[in-house]
Amino acid sequence: MKALDSSTVYSYIRALERIFVIEELKAWNPNLRSKTTIRTSNTRFFVDPSIAAAALGVGPGDLTADLKTFGLLFEAMCIRDLRVYAEALNGDVYHYRDKTGLECDAVIHLRNGSYGLIEIKLGGDKLIEEGAENLKKLREKLDTEKMKEPSFLMVLTGTGQYAYRRSD
């Protein structure tokens, strides 16, 4: 099978963006205390994650049997919804990733400089705890002399019956 050249791939990506199938999520570039290199490449998400499910030919039973794929589609759905909420607040949604592997699935950044850090996890106490630890690591790297403290840290999950605030 012959590989596609990069110009062909980019023309497909541009076409999918023009017909509102995919959207790019830009990288967030905060002020950090350390000289950690931030990965600045954009990520792409389906405007509607059901497009991916349809393209894969999977349904609810398939997704519950493959939690990794389900988690990716759940993250795409959350990013879609967070974009809607942020836009209503005159804000934007970004992602963060640095060379150490530290990442944050979503950063809601408002025009007044306020921002919140969000990890998206399908569920489970272990994954929720990992997400919270990730957010705390990122918070510690931020140079709050040059920018505000985060307004909130949030682990967005697909399980549970309610929201709650942790002491950390």
BARONU-52836 format. One record per residue: residue number from 1; residue in one letter; chain; x, y, z of N, C-alpha, C in turn. Coordinates in pm, 1 decimal, padded with zeros to 6 digits. Layout:
N
+-----+------+-------+----------+----------+----------+----------+----------+----------+----------+----------+----------+
|  nr | rest | kette |      n.X |      n.Y |      n.Z |     ca.X |     ca.Y |     ca.Z |      c.X |      c.Y |      c.Z |
+-----+------+-------+----------+----------+----------+----------+----------+----------+----------+----------+----------+
| NUM |    A |     A |        X |        Y |        Z |        X |        Y |        Z |        X |        Y |        Z |
...
+-----+------+-------+----------+----------+----------+----------+----------+----------+----------+----------+----------+
//
This chain:
168
+-----+------+-------+----------+----------+----------+----------+----------+----------+----------+----------+----------+
|  nr | rest | kette |      n.X |      n.Y |      n.Z |     ca.X |     ca.Y |     ca.Z |      c.X |      c.Y |      c.Z |
+-----+------+-------+----------+----------+----------+----------+----------+----------+----------+----------+----------+
|   1 |    M |     A |  00084.2 | -00118.1 |  00000.0 |  00000.0 |  00000.0 |  00000.0 |  00088.2 |  00123.7 |  00000.0 |
|   2 |    K |     A |  00060.2 |  00215.6 | -00089.5 |  00139.0 |  00337.4 | -00101.9 |  00094.0 |  00439.1 |  00002.4 |
|   3 |    A |     A |  00190.8 |  00504.0 |  00068.0 |  00161.0 |  00606.4 |  00168.6 |  00119.3 |  00736.2 |  00100.2 |
|   4 |    L |     A |  00030.6 |  00808.9 |  00165.6 | -00010.4 |  00938.9 |  00114.5 |  00098.2 |  01041.5 |  00142.1 |
|   5 |    D |     A |  00118.6 |  01133.1 |  00048.4 |  00216.3 |  01238.2 |  00076.3 |  00151.2 |  01344.0 |  00165.3 |
|   6 |    S |     A |  00234.0 |  01426.3 |  00229.3 |  00183.0 |  01521.4 |  00328.6 |  00087.6 |  01623.3 |  00268.4 |
|   7 |    S |     A |  00108.4 |  01664.1 |  00143.1 |  00017.0 |  01761.7 |  00082.5 | -00123.7 |  01702.7 |  00066.8 |
|   8 |    T |     A | -00131.8 |  01574.0 |  00037.8 | -00262.1 |  01508.2 |  00026.8 | -00330.1 |  01501.2 |  00163.1 |
|   9 |    V |     A | -00253.6 |  01463.3 |  00265.0 | -00309.3 |  01454.5 |  00400.5 | -00361.4 |  01590.6 |  00444.9 |
|  10 |    Y |     A | -00281.0 |  01696.4 |  00425.4 | -00324.0 |  01830.0 |  00467.6 | -00444.3 |  01879.3 |  00387.8 |
|  11 |    S |     A | -00453.5 |  01841.1 |  00262.1 | -00571.9 |  01882.3 |  00184.8 | -00697.3 |  01813.0 |  00238.9 |
|  12 |    Y |     A | -00685.1 |  01687.0 |  00281.7 | -00798.0 |  01617.6 |  00344.2 | -00836.6 |  01684.7 |  00476.1 |
|  13 |    I |     A | -00735.9 |  01718.7 |  00555.6 | -00763.2 |  01784.0 |  00684.6 | -00834.3 |  01916.9 |  00662.2 |
|  14 |    R |     A | -00784.3 |  01997.3 |  00568.0 | -00849.0 |  02126.2 |  00538.9 | -00992.9 |  02106.1 |  00492.0 |
|  15 |    A |     A | -01015.2 |  02003.9 |  00408.6 | -01151.5 |  01977.2 |  00360.0 | -01243.7 |  01939.3 |  00476.3 |
|  16 |    L |     A | -01194.9 |  01856.8 |  00567.1 | -01275.7 |  01817.6 |  00682.8 | -01304.6 |  01936.6 |  00774.7 |
|  17 |    E |     A | -01210.4 |  02028.8 |  00786.0 | -01234.4 |  02149.9 |  00865.3 | -01338.4 |  02239.2 |  00797.9 |
|  18 |    R |     A | -01330.3 |  02252.0 |  00666.4 | -01424.5 |  02338.3 |  00593.4 | -01568.0 |  02288.1 |  00602.5 |
|  19 |    I |     A | -01585.4 |  02157.9 |  00612.1 | -01722.6 |  02105.3 |  00622.5 | -01760.5 |  02074.1 |  00768.1 |
|  20 |    F |     A | -01682.0 |  02128.4 |  00860.8 | -01710.6 |  02121.1 |  01004.6 | -01720.2 |  01978.6 |  01058.4 |
|  21 |    V |     A | -01628.3 |  01894.1 |  01014.6 | -01620.2 |  01758.3 |  01068.2 | -01516.4 |  01754.4 |  01180.9 |
|  22 |    I |     A | -01405.0 |  01826.9 |  01162.9 | -01302.3 |  01833.2 |  01266.9 | -01270.1 |  01979.5 |  01298.5 |
|  23 |    E |     A | -01219.3 |  02000.4 |  01420.7 | -01172.7 |  02131.2 |  01464.6 | -01039.3 |  02113.4 |  01534.9 |
|  24 |    E |     A | -00954.8 |  02214.1 |  01523.8 | -00827.5 |  02209.4 |  01594.4 | -00842.7 |  02267.8 |  01733.4 |
|  25 |    L |     A | -00768.9 |  02211.0 |  01827.6 | -00760.8 |  02262.7 |  01963.9 | -00617.3 |  02311.7 |  01980.9 |
|  26 |    K |     A | -00602.5 |  02442.0 |  02000.0 | -00469.8 |  02501.9 |  02008.3 | -00402.6 |  02469.4 |  02140.9 |
|  27 |    A |     A | -00270.2 |  02478.1 |  02139.1 | -00190.5 |  02454.1 |  02259.2 | -00189.8 |  02579.7 |  02346.4 |
|  28 |    W |     A | -00197.4 |  02559.1 |  02477.1 | -00192.9 |  02668.5 |  02575.0 | -00047.8 |  02693.8 |  02610.0 |
|  29 |    N |     A | -00011.1 |  02819.6 |  02620.0 |  00127.0 |  02856.0 |  02647.0 |  00134.1 |  02942.8 |  02772.8 |
|  30 |    P |     A |  00135.9 |  02881.4 |  02890.3 |  00140.1 |  02958.7 |  03014.7 |  00281.2 |  03004.1 |  03049.4 |
|  31 |    N |     A |  00291.0 |  03092.4 |  03146.4 |  00420.7 |  03127.8 |  03203.5 |  00457.5 |  03020.3 |  03304.8 |
|  32 |    L |     A |  00573.5 |  02958.1 |  03286.6 |  00618.4 |  02851.6 |  03374.8 |  00738.8 |  02896.1 |  03455.7 |
|  33 |    R |     A |  00753.4 |  02838.1 |  03573.6 |  00871.5 |  02865.1 |  03657.0 |  00995.9 |  02802.9 |  03596.4 |
|  34 |    S |     A |  00979.6 |  02687.6 |  03535.2 |  01094.0 |  02615.6 |  03478.6 |  01107.7 |  02648.2 |  03330.0 |
|  35 |    K |     A |  01212.2 |  02599.4 |  03270.0 |  01236.3 |  02618.4 |  03126.4 |  01184.0 |  02499.9 |  03045.5 |
|  36 |    T |     A |  01082.4 |  02432.7 |  03096.9 |  01025.3 |  02317.3 |  03029.6 |  00975.5 |  02355.3 |  02890.6 |
|  37 |    T |     A |  01011.0 |  02277.1 |  02791.5 |  00964.1 |  02300.9 |  02656.0 |  00819.5 |  02256.3 |  02643.9 |
|  38 |    I |     A |  00737.2 |  02347.7 |  02595.3 |  00595.6 |  02318.3 |  02576.8 |  00573.9 |  02270.9 |  02433.6 |
|  39 |    R |     A |  00497.0 |  02166.8 |  02418.5 |  00461.8 |  02117.7 |  02285.3 |  00352.3 |  02209.1 |  02232.2 |
|  40 |    T |     A |  00376.2 |  02268.2 |  02116.8 |  00284.3 |  02369.7 |  02066.4 |  00198.0 |  02323.0 |  01949.5 |
|  41 |    S |     A |  00204.1 |  02196.6 |  01915.3 |  00122.2 |  02150.8 |  01803.4 | -00024.1 |  02139.5 |  01847.0 |
|  42 |    N |     A | -00110.1 |  02172.6 |  01754.1 | -00253.2 |  02164.1 |  01779.5 | -00296.2 |  02017.3 |  01777.9 |
|  43 |    T |     A | -00407.5 |  01990.1 |  01844.0 | -00468.3 |  01858.2 |  01833.7 | -00599.7 |  01874.6 |  01758.8 |
|  44 |    R |     A | -00649.6 |  01766.9 |  01705.6 | -00774.4 |  01772.4 |  01629.6 | -00879.8 |  01684.9 |  01696.1 |
|  45 |    F |     A | -01001.8 |  01736.7 |  01694.1 | -01115.2 |  01663.8 |  01749.5 | -01229.8 |  01666.3 |  01649.4 |
|  46 |    F |     A | -01310.2 |  01561.1 |  01650.0 | -01432.9 |  01562.7 |  01572.4 | -01528.2 |  01665.1 |  01634.0 |
|  47 |    V |     A | -01595.9 |  01740.6 |  01550.1 | -01695.6 |  01835.8 |  01598.6 | -01804.0 |  01759.4 |  01674.5 |
|  48 |    D |     A | -01838.5 |  01643.1 |  01624.2 | -01934.8 |  01554.8 |  01690.2 | -01873.1 |  01415.4 |  01696.4 |
|  49 |    P |     A | -01843.0 |  01365.1 |  01817.3 | -01776.7 |  01234.4 |  01829.5 | -01857.0 |  01117.3 |  01772.1 |
|  50 |    S |     A | -01985.6 |  01137.3 |  01749.8 | -02062.8 |  01028.0 |  01690.3 | -02016.4 |  01000.0 |  01547.4 |
|  51 |    I |     A | -01952.1 |  01097.7 |  01484.3 | -01896.0 |  01076.0 |  01350.0 | -01789.2 |  00967.5 |  01356.2 |
|  52 |    A |     A | -01703.7 |  00975.5 |  01458.3 | -01599.5 |  00873.7 |  01474.2 | -01660.6 |  00736.6 |  01500.9 |
|  53 |    A |     A | -01762.0 |  00732.3 |  01587.3 | -01827.2 |  00604.0 |  01617.7 | -01889.4 |  00545.1 |  01491.3 |
|  54 |    A |     A | -01954.5 |  00629.6 |  01412.0 | -02016.2 |  00581.5 |  01288.3 | -01909.5 |  00533.6 |  01189.8 |
|  55 |    A |     A | -01800.0 |  00608.5 |  01178.7 | -01692.5 |  00569.6 |  01085.8 | -01629.8 |  00436.5 |  01126.9 |
|  56 |    L |     A | -01620.5 |  00413.6 |  01259.0 | -01565.5 |  00287.8 |  01309.0 | -01667.2 |  00174.1 |  01305.7 |
|  57 |    G |     A | -01794.3 |  00210.0 |  01289.9 | -01899.4 |  00108.4 |  01289.6 | -01922.4 |  00047.7 |  01426.7 |
|  58 |    V |     A | -01907.8 |  00128.1 |  01532.0 | -01924.0 |  00076.9 |  01667.8 | -02049.6 |  00134.2 |  01732.2 |
|  59 |    G |     A | -02105.1 |  00055.7 |  01821.4 | -02222.3 |  00095.9 |  01897.6 | -02194.2 |  00087.8 |  02046.0 |
|  60 |    P |     A | -02297.4 |  00104.4 |  02127.9 | -02278.2 |  00104.5 |  02273.5 | -02210.3 | -00021.5 |  02327.2 |
|  61 |    G |     A | -02249.7 | -00136.9 |  02278.8 | -02188.8 | -00261.4 |  02326.2 | -02041.1 | -00269.6 |  02293.2 |
|  62 |    D |     A | -02006.0 | -00224.7 |  02172.1 | -01865.3 | -00224.8 |  02131.2 | -01783.4 | -00131.0 |  02218.9 |
|  63 |    L |     A | -01840.4 | -00014.7 |  02251.2 | -01767.0 |  00084.7 |  02330.4 | -01748.4 |  00040.4 |  02474.5 |
|  64 |    T |     A | -01847.4 | -00024.2 |  02533.1 | -01829.8 | -00071.5 |  02671.0 | -01730.1 | -00186.8 |  02677.2 |
|  65 |    A |     A | -01710.8 | -00255.3 |  02564.8 | -01611.5 | -00362.8 |  02560.0 | -01471.4 | -00309.1 |  02531.1 |
|  66 |    D |     A | -01461.5 | -00186.2 |  02483.2 | -01332.6 | -00124.4 |  02450.0 | -01326.5 |  00012.4 |  02517.5 |
|  67 |    L |     A | -01288.5 |  00013.0 |  02644.9 | -01291.9 |  00136.3 |  02722.5 | -01190.4 |  00239.5 |  02674.6 |
|  68 |    K |     A | -01083.5 |  00197.0 |  02609.6 | -00986.1 |  00293.7 |  02557.8 | -01050.2 |  00378.8 |  02447.4 |
|  69 |    T |     A | -01115.3 |  00313.1 |  02352.1 | -01184.3 |  00386.8 |  02245.4 | -01298.0 |  00469.6 |  02302.8 |
|  70 |    F |     A | -01372.2 |  00411.7 |  02396.0 | -01481.1 |  00483.8 |  02460.9 | -01427.6 |  00609.8 |  02529.7 |
|  71 |    G |     A | -01314.1 |  00597.9 |  02596.1 | -01254.0 |  00712.6 |  02664.3 | -01214.6 |  00822.6 |  02567.2 |
|  72 |    L |     A | -01161.9 |  00785.7 |  02451.5 | -01124.6 |  00885.5 |  02350.3 | -01247.7 |  00958.7 |  02297.6 |
|  73 |    L |     A | -01354.2 |  00884.3 |  02272.7 | -01478.1 |  00947.6 |  02225.9 | -01540.3 |  01033.4 |  02335.2 |
|  74 |    F |     A | -01532.1 |  00988.0 |  02460.1 | -01583.3 |  01066.3 |  02573.1 | -01505.6 |  01197.5 |  02583.8 |
|  75 |    E |     A | -01373.6 |  01191.0 |  02570.2 | -01292.9 |  01313.2 |  02576.0 | -01332.3 |  01409.9 |  02465.1 |
|  76 |    A |     A | -01352.1 |  01359.4 |  02344.5 | -01393.3 |  01445.1 |  02233.1 | -01528.1 |  01511.0 |  02261.2 |
|  77 |    M |     A | -01620.1 |  01435.1 |  02320.4 | -01751.6 |  01490.5 |  02354.1 | -01738.3 |  01600.1 |  02460.2 |
|  78 |    C |     A | -01653.3 |  01577.3 |  02558.6 | -01631.6 |  01677.6 |  02664.0 | -01568.9 |  01804.1 |  02607.9 |
|  79 |    I |     A | -01470.3 |  01789.4 |  02520.3 | -01406.8 |  01905.8 |  02457.5 | -01510.7 |  01984.3 |  02378.9 |
|  80 |    R |     A | -01596.3 |  01914.6 |  02306.8 | -01703.2 |  01981.1 |  02231.3 | -01790.4 |  02065.1 |  02324.5 |
|  81 |    D |     A | -01833.2 |  02006.0 |  02434.7 | -01920.7 |  02076.4 |  02528.1 | -01848.2 |  02189.5 |  02599.6 |
|  82 |    L |     A | -01723.1 |  02168.2 |  02638.5 | -01646.3 |  02273.5 |  02704.3 | -01628.2 |  02394.2 |  02612.1 |
|  83 |    R |     A | -01611.5 |  02369.0 |  02483.5 | -01600.0 |  02478.8 |  02387.2 | -01728.1 |  02562.3 |  02383.7 |
|  84 |    V |     A | -01841.3 |  02495.8 |  02389.0 | -01969.3 |  02567.2 |  02388.0 | -01980.9 |  02654.4 |  02512.8 |
|  85 |    Y |     A | -01949.7 |  02597.5 |  02630.0 | -01959.1 |  02672.7 |  02755.8 | -01859.2 |  02789.0 |  02758.1 |
|  86 |    A |     A | -01735.9 |  02764.3 |  02713.7 | -01633.8 |  02869.1 |  02714.9 | -01672.3 |  02983.1 |  02620.7 |
|  87 |    E |     A | -01725.1 |  02948.1 |  02505.8 | -01765.4 |  03050.9 |  02410.1 | -01874.2 |  03141.5 |  02468.9 |
|  88 |    A |     A | -01965.8 |  03083.3 |  02544.9 | -02071.1 |  03162.4 |  02608.8 | -02013.5 |  03260.1 |  02711.2 |
|  89 |    L |     A | -01894.5 |  03229.0 |  02764.5 | -01827.0 |  03315.7 |  02862.0 | -01720.5 |  03403.2 |  02796.1 |
|  90 |    N |     A | -01720.7 |  03405.8 |  02662.2 | -01621.9 |  03482.0 |  02586.7 | -01480.7 |  03429.5 |  02612.1 |
|  91 |    G |     A | -01468.4 |  03298.2 |  02614.4 | -01339.2 |  03234.9 |  02638.0 | -01305.8 |  03132.6 |  02531.5 |
|  92 |    D |     A | -01191.6 |  03068.6 |  02550.2 | -01143.6 |  02966.5 |  02456.8 | -01099.7 |  02843.2 |  02532.9 |
|  93 |    V |     A | -01091.2 |  02732.5 |  02462.2 | -01042.3 |  02606.8 |  02519.4 | -00912.1 |  02570.6 |  02448.4 |
|  94 |    Y |     A | -00813.8 |  02530.1 |  02527.7 | -00683.1 |  02489.8 |  02477.8 | -00646.6 |  02355.2 |  02538.8 |
|  95 |    H |     A | -00532.9 |  02301.5 |  02496.8 | -00476.0 |  02183.5 |  02561.4 | -00332.8 |  02217.2 |  02600.7 |
|  96 |    Y |     A | -00275.6 |  02138.6 |  02690.9 | -00137.5 |  02160.8 |  02735.2 | -00062.2 |  02028.3 |  02734.0 |
|  97 |    R |     A |  00060.5 |  02033.1 |  02683.0 |  00149.4 |  01916.0 |  02686.8 |  00292.2 |  01967.7 |  02685.3 |
|  98 |    D |     A |  00377.3 |  01912.3 |  02771.8 |  00518.0 |  01955.0 |  02769.3 |  00608.3 |  01835.6 |  02742.6 |
|  99 |    K |     A |  00738.4 |  01863.3 |  02732.4 |  00832.8 |  01758.2 |  02694.4 |  00849.2 |  01650.8 |  02801.6 |
| 100 |    T |     A |  00806.1 |  01678.2 |  02924.8 |  00817.2 |  01579.3 |  03031.9 |  00701.9 |  01479.0 |  03029.5 |
| 101 |    G |     A |  00603.7 |  01502.9 |  02941.6 |  00487.1 |  01415.2 |  02935.2 |  00369.1 |  01466.0 |  03016.4 |
| 102 |    L |     A |  00387.9 |  01575.7 |  03089.1 |  00277.8 |  01634.5 |  03165.8 |  00179.3 |  01695.8 |  03068.0 |
| 103 |    E |     A |  00052.6 |  01662.8 |  03085.4 | -00047.9 |  01719.4 |  02996.9 | -00174.3 |  01754.4 |  03073.0 |
| 104 |    C |     A | -00252.0 |  01837.4 |  03012.1 | -00381.9 |  01878.2 |  03064.4 | -00477.2 |  01874.4 |  02945.8 |
| 105 |    D |     A | -00584.7 |  01798.6 |  02958.7 | -00674.8 |  01777.7 |  02845.5 | -00740.5 |  01905.7 |  02797.4 |
| 106 |    A |     A | -00776.7 |  01994.1 |  02889.3 | -00844.7 |  02117.4 |  02850.4 | -00809.0 |  02229.7 |  02946.5 |
| 107 |    V |     A | -00791.3 |  02346.7 |  02890.8 | -00770.6 |  02468.7 |  02968.1 | -00874.1 |  02567.6 |  02917.2 |
| 108 |    I |     A | -00964.9 |  02608.1 |  03005.3 | -01059.0 |  02713.6 |  02968.2 | -00994.0 |  02845.2 |  03008.4 |
| 109 |    H |     A | -00975.0 |  02933.2 |  02910.5 | -00908.0 |  03060.5 |  02934.6 | -01001.4 |  03173.6 |  02892.6 |
| 110 |    L |     A | -01032.3 |  03261.6 |  02988.1 | -01119.7 |  03375.3 |  02960.7 | -01037.2 |  03498.7 |  02927.3 |
| 111 |    R |     A | -01099.1 |  03595.6 |  02865.9 | -01026.6 |  03715.3 |  02821.0 | -00975.7 |  03800.5 |  02935.8 |
| 112 |    N |     A | -01032.1 |  03784.2 |  03055.6 | -00984.7 |  03862.1 |  03170.0 | -00862.2 |  03798.6 |  03235.8 |
| 113 |    G |     A | -00810.7 |  03691.2 |  03175.7 | -00691.9 |  03625.0 |  03229.4 | -00722.8 |  03508.8 |  03322.3 |
| 114 |    S |     A | -00849.1 |  03491.5 |  03359.3 | -00887.4 |  03377.3 |  03443.3 | -00883.0 |  03249.8 |  03359.9 |
| 115 |    Y |     A | -00848.4 |  03140.2 |  03426.5 | -00842.9 |  03012.6 |  03355.5 | -00863.6 |  02898.2 |  03453.3 |
| 116 |    G |     A | -00906.6 |  02786.4 |  03399.4 | -00923.2 |  02664.0 |  03476.5 | -00859.0 |  02548.2 |  03403.2 |
| 117 |    L |     A | -00806.8 |  02452.7 |  03478.8 | -00739.3 |  02335.5 |  03424.1 | -00829.6 |  02214.7 |  03439.7 |
| 118 |    I |     A | -00844.1 |  02135.4 |  03333.9 | -00939.1 |  02024.4 |  03334.5 | -00872.8 |  01897.5 |  03281.3 |
| 119 |    E |     A | -00885.1 |  01791.0 |  03356.8 | -00847.7 |  01657.2 |  03311.2 | -00977.1 |  01582.4 |  03284.9 |
| 120 |    I |     A | -00982.8 |  01508.4 |  03176.8 | -01102.9 |  01433.5 |  03140.1 | -01074.3 |  01285.6 |  03157.0 |
| 121 |    K |     A | -01152.9 |  01220.8 |  03242.0 | -01138.2 |  01077.7 |  03268.8 | -01276.2 |  01013.9 |  03260.5 |
| 122 |    L |     A | -01284.0 |  00900.4 |  03196.9 | -01411.9 |  00832.4 |  03185.1 | -01466.9 |  00797.3 |  03322.2 |
| 123 |    G |     A | -01380.1 |  00757.8 |  03414.5 | -01425.0 |  00728.8 |  03550.4 | -01333.1 |  00630.9 |  03619.8 |
| 124 |    G |     A | -01370.7 |  00599.5 |  03742.3 | -01290.9 |  00509.8 |  03824.6 | -01203.8 |  00589.0 |  03918.7 |
| 125 |    D |     A | -01203.5 |  00548.8 |  04045.5 | -01130.1 |  00623.0 |  04148.3 | -00982.3 |  00639.5 |  04114.6 |
| 126 |    K |     A | -00919.0 |  00534.9 |  04060.6 | -00776.3 |  00541.1 |  04029.5 | -00748.6 |  00647.0 |  03922.3 |
| 127 |    L |     A | -00827.6 |  00647.4 |  03815.5 | -00807.9 |  00744.7 |  03708.0 | -00839.8 |  00886.2 |  03752.9 |
| 128 |    I |     A | -00941.3 |  00901.1 |  03836.2 | -00976.1 |  01033.7 |  03888.1 | -00861.7 |  01086.8 |  03973.1 |
| 129 |    E |     A | -00804.1 |  01001.8 |  04055.6 | -00691.0 |  01042.8 |  04139.8 | -00569.9 |  01080.1 |  04053.6 |
| 130 |    E |     A | -00542.9 |  01001.8 |  03949.4 | -00433.0 |  01033.7 |  03857.5 | -00455.1 |  01169.9 |  03792.3 |
| 131 |    G |     A | -00577.9 |  01196.9 |  03750.9 | -00610.6 |  01325.3 |  03690.5 | -00587.6 |  01439.7 |  03786.4 |
| 132 |    A |     A | -00630.2 |  01423.4 |  03912.1 | -00611.1 |  01527.5 |  04013.8 | -00462.6 |  01551.9 |  04038.8 |
| 133 |    E |     A | -00383.5 |  01445.7 |  04046.1 | -00239.4 |  01460.4 |  04067.8 | -00173.9 |  01534.5 |  03951.1 |
| 134 |    N |     A | -00214.7 |  01502.5 |  03830.2 | -00163.6 |  01570.6 |  03710.9 | -00189.7 |  01720.7 |  03718.3 |
| 135 |    L |     A | -00311.1 |  01756.2 |  03755.7 | -00348.5 |  01897.5 |  03764.3 | -00266.2 |  01969.5 |  03870.4 |
| 136 |    K |     A | -00242.9 |  01903.9 |  03983.2 | -00163.9 |  01965.9 |  04088.5 | -00019.2 |  01985.3 |  04044.2 |
| 137 |    K |     A |  00036.1 |  01890.6 |  03968.5 |  00172.6 |  01905.2 |  03916.2 |  00181.9 |  02025.3 |  03823.4 |
| 138 |    L |     A |  00083.4 |  02039.3 |  03736.3 |  00084.1 |  02152.1 |  03643.9 |  00069.6 |  02283.5 |  03720.4 |
| 139 |    R |     A | -00018.3 |  02288.7 |  03817.6 | -00037.3 |  02410.8 |  03897.4 |  00094.7 |  02454.1 |  03961.3 |
| 140 |    E |     A |  00173.2 |  02356.6 |  04009.2 |  00301.2 |  02387.6 |  04073.4 |  00404.5 |  02444.1 |  03975.6 |
| 141 |    K |     A |  00391.6 |  02412.0 |  03847.3 |  00485.8 |  02460.1 |  03746.7 |  00456.2 |  02603.5 |  03702.2 |
| 142 |    L |     A |  00334.4 |  02650.9 |  03726.9 |  00293.5 |  02782.0 |  03677.4 |  00360.7 |  02894.1 |  03754.8 |
| 143 |    D |     A |  00403.3 |  02995.5 |  03684.5 |  00464.9 |  03112.4 |  03746.9 |  00354.8 |  03212.3 |  03779.6 |
| 144 |    T |     A |  00304.7 |  03206.1 |  03903.2 |  00191.5 |  03289.7 |  03942.9 |  00233.4 |  03432.6 |  03976.7 |
| 145 |    E |     A |  00361.5 |  03463.5 |  03960.8 |  00403.2 |  03603.3 |  03970.5 |  00378.9 |  03673.5 |  03837.7 |
| 146 |    K |     A |  00370.9 |  03595.5 |  03730.1 |  00349.6 |  03652.2 |  03596.8 |  00207.9 |  03629.0 |  03545.0 |
| 147 |    M |     A |  00134.9 |  03540.5 |  03608.7 | -00003.5 |  03513.7 |  03568.5 | -00084.5 |  03475.8 |  03691.3 |
| 148 |    K |     A | -00215.9 |  03480.0 |  03676.7 | -00303.7 |  03446.5 |  03788.5 | -00291.4 |  03299.0 |  03825.7 |
| 149 |    E |     A | -00332.4 |  03269.0 |  03948.7 | -00351.3 |  03128.5 |  03990.0 | -00469.3 |  03073.6 |  03909.4 |
| 150 |    P |     A | -00474.1 |  02943.3 |  03886.4 | -00593.4 |  02889.3 |  03819.6 | -00717.1 |  02912.0 |  03906.5 |
| 151 |    S |     A | -00827.2 |  02946.6 |  03842.5 | -00953.2 |  02966.2 |  03914.7 | -01005.7 |  02834.2 |  03968.6 |
| 152 |    F |     A | -00976.9 |  02726.5 |  03896.7 | -01020.3 |  02594.6 |  03941.5 | -00937.3 |  02486.5 |  03875.1 |
| 153 |    L |     A | -00933.4 |  02371.2 |  03939.6 | -00881.1 |  02247.5 |  03883.5 | -00999.6 |  02151.7 |  03882.6 |
| 154 |    M |     A | -01021.0 |  02082.3 |  03772.6 | -01139.3 |  01996.4 |  03764.6 | -01106.3 |  01865.2 |  03694.3 |
| 155 |    V |     A | -01154.9 |  01756.7 |  03751.8 | -01150.9 |  01627.8 |  03683.3 | -01293.7 |  01602.8 |  03637.4 |
| 156 |    L |     A | -01312.4 |  01602.3 |  03507.6 | -01443.4 |  01583.3 |  03446.2 | -01459.4 |  01435.2 |  03415.2 |
| 157 |    T |     A | -01561.7 |  01373.1 |  03473.5 | -01579.3 |  01228.2 |  03458.6 | -01714.8 |  01193.7 |  03398.8 |
| 158 |    G |     A | -01726.0 |  01070.2 |  03357.7 | -01851.8 |  01019.8 |  03304.3 | -01925.6 |  00931.9 |  03404.1 |
| 159 |    T |     A | -01877.6 |  00927.8 |  03527.1 | -01941.1 |  00843.7 |  03628.5 | -01975.7 |  00927.7 |  03750.2 |
| 160 |    G |     A | -02055.3 |  00872.4 |  03836.7 | -02093.2 |  00942.3 |  03958.4 | -02226.4 |  01011.9 |  03942.5 |
| 161 |    Q |     A | -02285.1 |  01046.1 |  04054.2 | -02418.2 |  01106.9 |  04051.1 | -02415.2 |  01256.0 |  04081.9 |
| 162 |    Y |     A | -02300.8 |  01310.1 |  04117.0 | -02296.6 |  01449.8 |  04157.2 | -02155.4 |  01504.7 |  04144.6 |
| 163 |    A |     A | -02146.4 |  01636.3 |  04158.5 | -02016.7 |  01702.0 |  04161.7 | -01979.4 |  01725.4 |  04307.7 |
| 164 |    Y |     A | -01851.6 |  01727.1 |  04333.6 | -01807.7 |  01758.3 |  04469.8 | -01674.3 |  01830.6 |  04464.6 |
| 165 |    R |     A | -01642.5 |  01901.6 |  04570.7 | -01518.5 |  01977.5 |  04581.1 | -01425.3 |  01905.2 |  04677.0 |
| 166 |    R |     A | -01304.4 |  01882.3 |  04631.7 | -01202.6 |  01820.2 |  04715.4 | -01126.7 |  01930.5 |  04789.5 |
| 167 |    S |     A | -01061.6 |  01895.3 |  04895.3 | -00985.8 |  01994.4 |  04970.6 | -00862.5 |  02042.4 |  04895.4 |
| 168 |    D |     A | -00812.6 |  01962.3 |  04800.7 | -00693.1 |  02001.8 |  04724.8 | -00729.5 |  02063.0 |  04592.0 |
+-----+------+-------+----------+----------+----------+----------+----------+----------+----------+----------+----------+
//
